[in-house]
Amino acid sequence: MNLVYDSNVLIAYLEDEASAQEVETLLTDTSNVGFVHAINLCEVFYHTRRKLGEKAAREAYAGVVGLGLNVREDMDEDFWQESGRIKADFAKVSLADCMCMALANRIGGEMVTSDRHEIEVLARHGVCRARFVG
């Protein structure tokens, strides 16, 4: 299964939060292929930098890349327009989450997130497939 990781689950994994074991199980399951959009990777970086500084942010980036996730930088017209449509129709969702969903849709995968409050509604509306941890 193609899985696209939202920043919140990667941060939970890196910071050994309660859902870290669930995330690790998904990451190490060889039947899964993991992806992260560069925008979500940017969120991991700035979250860590704000909290712990530049060195820790670089280590977090290296840690995510070291997980073997495929980093995608999709930003072609179809991609950003799909992200924009999701954002326009569901304003409470962050633009980065919209890009995560657009990437999951593009590759026929599932978004992996812990943002139940925001994403469950979109999944019920068929905007994207989502797998929730935590």
Buried (B, 14 or more C-beta within 10 A) or exposed (E): BBBBBBBBBBBBBBEEBEBBEBBEEBBEEEEBBBBBBBBBBEBBBEBBBEEEEEEBBEBBBEBBEEBEBEEBEBEEEEBBEBBBEBBEEBEEBBEBBBBBBBBBBBBEBBBBBBBEEEBEEBBEEEBBBBBBBB
